[in-house]
Every structure is written in structure tokens, then in C-alpha cells.
Amino acid sequence: MESVFSSVEVAKGRDFPSVARSIFGNVRLDFQRGDEEKCRLVSAMLGTCRLTRLEADTHTVFGDRVTLGSDNPDAIKLVIQTHGCSSLAQNGRNVPVGADAFVMYDPSRPYTLTNSTAVRLLLLQLPRRALPAAAVTRLMDPFVAMSEHAGMQRILLSLMDSTIREIGELDDTARASLGQTMIELIRTMIGVDPQRERSSAHSLDLLRRRVKDFVSDQISRPDLDIGMIARRMGCSVRYVYRAFEAEGTTPADYIWSLRLERAAARLRDATCRPGEISEIAFALGFSSSAHFSRAFRSRYALSPSKWRKVGAA
């Protein structure tokens, strides 16, 4: 259990500002009207999320120098405030944050959070990839939960509160599971439609298979690129990129990977002649022998000629 306890960050008093900056990003804290000695926080990772319970005296948070990320997931912040009065100013909008308020915002956009009284809150940072791109775009302005989500908000608050209270007793697997549950609750609250997402994912799977078939047939063309693929598929370049995101790659990387795989197979063929290496390179769409050799060595740590000799041995 020692490793579990050591992964829980705790700070109070004069340690609070520096630990807060390490967790929340390059923020600036102003305690001119408050006492930082009264501040404390407990924070821990829940898989890809970070959950923090925070108590602080009157202070202002300036997020005008924050880069993409806090604790370096490119995090979206969700705040459930359980005590105190605050206001969040971002993108020309000023959102009051009172007791039991549920507010979500993108900390990569400049903001000012004014805590006009002492506050207690729970804060969840989740990676933006956990939300659809359209939902992240909507967070140009802070999102405030609607009244119809009050029941779900209470469930989320209860889950966050009980998790941070018991955090020292939870192993990594339990934490990750709880973090994912929180993400699913949040996705429902901000209007992510699971059925629509499944339909979109199915369409992207079909497109990816079509693209792979087309690339396989046209692999010898040196002008094979994303533009040609998009035109043949009758869709946008961006949509083709999205089809490959699920596999963690890009269309261009897939094309070059397939070319190298086929080249490696042909070079290992016992009938491959020593002078045939250049022919194989051009037949698979490489622009020059030098380009082919560099790419092949980078992938297989051997030159094409040495790879052929190993295969022929």
C-alpha cells in the first residue's frame, strides 16, 4: 500500500501555491485579501483523470499564462463547489459559482477565478480526448449544468467526495475505474449521445476499411496521398484522418508502413535478384532508391541489401 499512499499529493499553508501550480498549470494566485495558511488540498490521479479536494481562503486565480494542460494532460476542468461564493470570467463571460454549482471550462483559454469568500470544492481534470471535439469547442465559454441534471450532479458529487475521502485505500485499477465512471457521467450531462457516437464510429470503421483496400490496390503510385484518397472516397481529408485516429496512426503513416512491409516481403523472396532492390522501391511508390534505403533502415535497422542477404541465407 505504500506506493498507493505516496501517489496522493497533500499540501497546506505556504506549500499550497507551489503544489497548486504543479497540479493546475501555470496559474498565478493572489491572496491579498486572504490567508494562504488556511488553504489545503488533497489530490490524486484516477487513471487519465485527476481529482482534487480543495479548501482555500479568499483569493484570485489568474489563468492568463496557462498553456495546454494542467498536470499535463491537456485537461478540461470540472468544478463542483460545495461552499462559498466565486465567479469565473472567461471569453467575455462572467459565471457566478455558488454552493453546489457545477461548472466546466477549458483552462487553456485565459480566465480569472475570483473566490470572494472562503471556498470548498471538488475539482476533476479530464483529458479533452475524453470528450467529442464538438463538446470541447463549446467550452470556449464555461459550461454550467442545467437544472434537469441536478440528480446526476448529486451522484457525481457523491462519487467524487467518497473517492477522495477513501483515496489512500484504493489501488490503481479501482482509481482508473472510478475516473472512467466520472467521465461517463460528465459526458451524459453535457449532452453526448452514445447512440450517435456508436453510429459515427461504425461509419469511420467502414471508411477505414475502404481506404485500406484502395491503398492496397494503388500502393505502386508515387502520387498516392491523402488528397487522392479523400477524392476517391467522396469525403473530406479531415474525415479520412478521423478514420485512422482509432488505430493511433495517420493515412500517410499507414501508406508508408504498407510499402515497407511489402518491400521487406519481396526482398526476402528467394527469387529476388541483387539488382532488383531499386525495381522494388520504384514499384512500391518510392521516389528514389536513397529515400527507400533511409526509410527501410529506419524501420528494420538493416539496409535493404543486408535484409535480402539474411533472407537468402
C-alpha positions in Angstrom: 0.0 0.0 0.0 3.0 2.3 0.3 3.0 3.1 -3.4 -0.7 4.0 -3.3 -0.2 6.4 -0.4 2.8 8.0 -1.9 0.8 8.9 -5.1 -1.6 11.1 -3.1 -0.5 14.7 -3.0 -1.3 16.8 0.1 -0.5 20.4 0.7 -1.4 23.2 3.1 -0.4 26.6 4.2 2.7 28.1 2.5 3.2 24.9 0.4 -0.3 25.3 -1.1 0.6 27.8 -4.0 3.5 25.8 -5.4 1.7 22.5 -5.3 -1.4 24.1 -6.8 0.7 25.3 -9.7 2.2 21.9 -10.3 -1.3 20.4 -10.4 -3.3 23.0 -12.1 -0.8 24.5 -14.5 1.0 27.8 -14.7 -1.6 29.8 -12.7 -1.0 32.8 -10.5 -2.6 33.0 -7.1 -3.3 36.3 -5.3 -4.0 36.1 -1.6 -4.0 39.9 -0.9 -7.3 39.7 1.0 -7.0 36.1 2.2 -4.7 33.9 4.4 -2.9 31.2 2.5 -2.2 29.4 5.8 -5.9 28.4 5.8 -5.5 26.6 2.4 -5.2 22.9 1.9 -5.7 20.3 -0.8 -5.6 16.6 -1.4 -5.1 15.4 -5.0 -4.6 12.1 -6.8 -4.7 10.6 -10.3 -7.7 8.4 -11.3 -6.4 6.8 -14.4 -6.4 9.6 -17.0 -8.2 12.0 -14.6 -7.0 13.9 -11.6 -9.3 14.5 -8.6 -8.6 17.2 -6.1 -10.4 18.4 -2.9 -9.5 22.0 -2.1 -10.2 24.4 0.7 -9.0 27.9 0.4 -9.4 31.3 1.9 -10.4 34.4 -0.2 -8.1 34.6 -3.2 -8.0 35.1 -7.0 -6.6 32.7 -9.6 -5.3 34.2 -12.8 -5.0 31.7 -15.6 -3.7 34.1 -18.3 -0.4 32.2 -18.8 -1.7 28.7 -18.7 -0.6 26.5 -21.6 -2.4 23.4 -22.9 -2.6 21.3 -19.9 -2.7 21.2 -16.2 -0.7 18.4 -14.7 -0.1 17.9 -18.4 -3.0 16.0 -19.5 -4.4 18.6 -21.9 -7.1 18.8 -19.2 -10.6 20.1 -19.1 -11.6 21.3 -15.6 -14.8 20.5 -13.9 -15.6 22.2 -10.6 -18.3 21.3 -8.1 -18.2 23.9 -5.4 -19.7 22.9 -2.1 -19.2 26.0 0.0 -18.5 29.7 -0.8 -19.1 32.3 -3.5 -16.9 32.7 -6.6 -17.1 33.9 -10.2 -15.3 32.7 -13.3 -14.5 35.2 -16.1 -13.6 33.7 -19.4 -14.1 34.7 -23.1 -16.1 37.8 -22.1 -18.5 35.8 -19.9 -18.7 36.0 -16.2 -20.2 32.9 -14.5 -21.3 33.1 -10.8 -20.1 30.0 -8.9 -22.1 29.4 -5.7 -22.6 26.4 -3.3 -23.5 23.2 -5.2 -22.5 24.8 -8.6 -21.3 22.6 -11.4 -19.0 24.5 -13.8 -16.8 23.1 -16.6 -14.2 25.1 -18.5 -11.2 24.9 -20.8 -8.1 26.1 -18.8 -6.0 26.6 -21.9 -8.1 29.7 -22.6 -7.3 32.7 -20.4 -9.5 33.0 -17.3 -9.9 34.6 -13.9 -11.4 32.8 -11.0 -12.3 35.2 -8.1 -13.1 33.5 -4.8 -14.7 36.3 -2.9 -15.2 34.1 0.2 -13.5 31.1 1.6 -14.4 28.1 -0.6 -14.5 24.3 -0.5 -14.7 22.4 -3.8 -14.0 19.2 -5.7 -12.2 19.6 -9.0 -11.8 17.0 -11.7 -9.4 17.4 -14.5 -10.1 15.1 -17.5 -8.3 14.9 -20.9 -10.0 16.6 -23.7 -9.8 13.4 -25.8 -12.4 12.0 -23.4 -14.9 14.4 -24.9 -16.1 14.8 -28.5 -14.4 17.6 -30.4 -17.7 19.4 -30.7 -18.1 19.4 -26.9 -14.6 20.8 -26.4 -15.3 23.5 -28.9 -18.4 24.5 -26.9 -16.2 25.1 -23.9 -14.9 28.3 -25.4 -17.4 29.6 -22.8 -17.7 28.0 -19.4 -20.4 25.3 -19.2 -22.9 25.4 -16.4 -25.0 22.3 -15.7 -28.7 22.7 -16.3 -31.4 22.1 -13.6 -32.5 18.9 -15.3 -29.2 17.3 -14.5 -29.5 18.0 -10.7 -29.9 14.3 -9.9 -26.9 13.3 -11.9 -24.9 16.1 -10.4 -25.6 14.8 -6.9 -24.5 11.4 -8.0 -21.3 12.8 -9.4 -20.7 14.9 -6.3 -21.2 11.9 -4.0 -18.9 9.8 -6.1 -16.1 12.4 -6.2 -16.5 13.1 -2.5 -16.4 9.4 -1.4 -13.5 8.7 -3.7 -11.2 11.5 -2.4 -12.0 10.5 1.2 -11.0 6.9 0.6 -8.3 7.6 -2.0 -5.5 6.2 0.2 -7.2 2.8 0.3 -7.8 2.5 -3.5 -5.4 0.7 -5.8 -4.6 2.0 -9.4 -7.2 -0.3 -11.0 -10.0 0.9 -8.7 -9.0 4.6 -9.2 -8.9 4.2 -13.0 -12.4 2.6 -13.0 -13.8 5.4 -10.8 -12.3 8.0 -13.1 -13.9 6.4 -16.2 -17.3 6.3 -14.4 -17.0 10.0 -13.7 -16.2 10.7 -17.3 -19.3 8.8 -18.5 -21.5 10.8 -16.1 -20.0 14.1 -17.4 -20.4 13.1 -21.0 -24.1 12.4 -20.4 -24.6 15.7 -18.5 -23.1 17.8 -21.4 -25.2 16.0 -24.0 -23.0 13.4 -25.6 -25.3 10.9 -27.4 -23.9 7.4 -27.1 -26.0 6.0 -29.9 -24.9 8.8 -32.2 -21.3 8.1 -31.3 -21.6 4.4 -32.0 -23.1 5.2 -35.4 -20.3 7.6 -36.1 -17.6 5.1 -35.0 -19.2 2.4 -37.3 -19.1 4.8 -40.3 -15.4 5.5 -39.6 -14.6 1.8 -39.3 -16.2 1.2 -42.7 -14.3 4.2 -44.2 -11.0 3.0 -42.8 -11.5 -0.5 -44.4 -12.4 1.1 -47.8 -9.3 3.3 -47.6 -7.1 0.4 -46.8 -8.4 -1.6 -49.8 -7.9 1.4 -52.0 -4.3 1.9 -50.7 -3.5 -1.7 -51.2 -4.6 -1.5 -54.9 -2.8 1.7 -55.6 0.3 1.3 -53.5 2.6 1.5 -56.5 1.5 5.0 -57.4 4.1 7.6 -56.2 1.3 10.3 -56.2 -0.8 8.3 -53.7 -1.7 10.8 -51.0 -4.4 11.8 -48.6 -6.0 14.2 -51.2 -6.3 11.5 -53.8 -7.8 9.1 -51.1 -10.4 11.7 -49.9 -11.5 12.4 -53.5 -11.9 8.7 -54.3 -13.8 8.1 -51.0 -16.0 11.2 -51.6 -15.3 12.8 -48.3 -13.1 15.4 -46.6 -9.4 15.0 -45.8 -10.3 15.5 -42.2 -12.8 12.6 -42.2 -10.1 10.3 -43.6 -7.8 11.3 -40.8 -10.5 10.7 -38.2 -11.0 7.2 -39.6 -7.4 6.3 -38.7 -7.4 8.0 -35.2 -8.9 4.9 -33.6 -5.7 3.0 -34.6 -3.4 5.7 -33.4 -2.0 6.4 -36.8 -2.4 8.6 -39.9 -3.2 7.7 -43.5 0.3 8.8 -44.6 1.9 6.6 -41.9 -0.3 3.7 -43.0 0.8 4.1 -46.7 4.5 4.1 -45.9 4.2 1.3 -43.4 2.4 -0.9 -46.0 5.0 0.0 -48.7 7.8 -1.0 -46.3 6.1 -4.3 -45.3 5.6 -5.3 -48.9 9.2 -4.3 -49.8 10.5 -6.4 -46.9 8.5 -9.4 -48.1 9.7 -9.1 -51.6 13.3 -8.8 -50.6 13.1 -12.0 -48.5 11.8 -13.8 -51.6 14.4 -16.4 -52.7 14.0 -15.3 -56.3 14.9 -11.7 -55.6 18.0 -10.7 -57.6 20.7 -8.4 -56.2 20.0 -5.7 -58.7 16.2 -5.8 -58.1 16.2 -3.6 -55.0 15.7 -0.4 -56.9 13.0 -2.0 -59.0 11.1 -3.0 -55.9 11.5 0.5 -54.5 10.0 2.2 -57.6 7.3 -0.5 -57.9 6.1 0.4 -54.4 5.9 4.1 -55.0 9.2 5.3 -53.5 10.6 8.4 -55.3 14.2 7.2 -55.2 16.5 4.4 -54.1 18.0 6.7 -51.4 14.6 7.5 -50.0 13.7 3.9 -49.9 17.0 2.8 -48.2 16.7 5.5 -45.5 13.1 4.6 -44.7 13.8 0.8 -44.8 16.8 1.1 -42.4 14.8 3.3 -40.0 12.0 0.6 -39.9 14.1 -2.6 -39.9 17.5 -1.5 -38.6 19.1 -3.1 -41.7 19.8 -1.8 -45.2 17.6 -3.4 -48.0 20.6 -5.3 -49.3 21.5 -6.8 -45.9 17.9 -7.7 -45.3 17.9 -9.5 -48.7 21.0 -11.4 -47.8 19.6 -12.5 -44.5 16.5 -13.8 -46.3 18.5 -15.6 -48.9 20.8 -17.3 -46.4 
